[in-house]
Amino acid sequence: MKKLILAFLFLPLLAFSQEDYKGIAKETCECIQKKDLSNASKKSIEVALGLCMFEVIQARNIEVDMSDGETMRKFGEKVGMQMAPQCPDIFARLADEAEATVPESESVSGVIKSIEEKEFLFVTLKDETNKEVRLVWLRHVEGADDFISDYKKLIGKKATLTYQNLELFNAKAKGYFGYKELLALQLD
């Protein structure tokens, strides 16, 4: 019974033809082009696109379950595919900014205090000011090849660690948290 109810909820979304998506895309492009986005960030443009799409959905009396993120994402993708040729300047701006926003890396020097084995490795370094910095070892770390089989040998060594800040979803805590991803290791 639940499956039948869910099918009826999503039926209006699944029943759209390509022409429907083109119409929604055209109206969304018209809406976004009325806005002054000349100095807008990528995030601001994305929000404006979402709001315009929402306005079009409401104006057309389309029933879409806004609480279902996956369905909304698929809907947005289909509309977006139709929008790209109709308002390429907006999508070009999004692509340009995506290329320009390469995550910046930072470095910290000190003594490696500990390495915790959890779902990933967590390296704790005590810097020159006695502040502890915790980094997560997610993937290949430049300069750490000699320590892969016995990374505990790093404890007590002076090192400079290069990292980037990123946000990861923590399933246990059910939220996004900031982490420092270890990118490179150089022994001093």
HELIX and SHEET records of a PDB file:
HELIX    1   1 LYS A    2  LEU A   14  1                                  13    
HELIX    2   2 GLN A   18  GLN A   33  1                                  16    
HELIX    3   3 LYS A   42  ALA A   59  1                                  18    
HELIX    4   4 GLY A   69  GLN A   86  1                                  18    
HELIX    5   5 PRO A   88  ALA A  100  1                                  13    
HELIX    6   6 ASP A  145  PHE A  147  5                                   3    
HELIX    7   7 TYR A  151  LEU A  154  5                                   4    
SHEET    1   A 5 GLU A 132  TRP A 137  0                                        
SHEET    2   A 5 LEU A 121  ASP A 127 -1                                        
SHEET    3   A 5 SER A 105  GLU A 117 -1                                        
SHEET    4   A 5 LYS A 158  ASN A 170 -1                                        
SHEET    5   A 5 GLY A 175  LEU A 187 -1                                        
END                                                                             
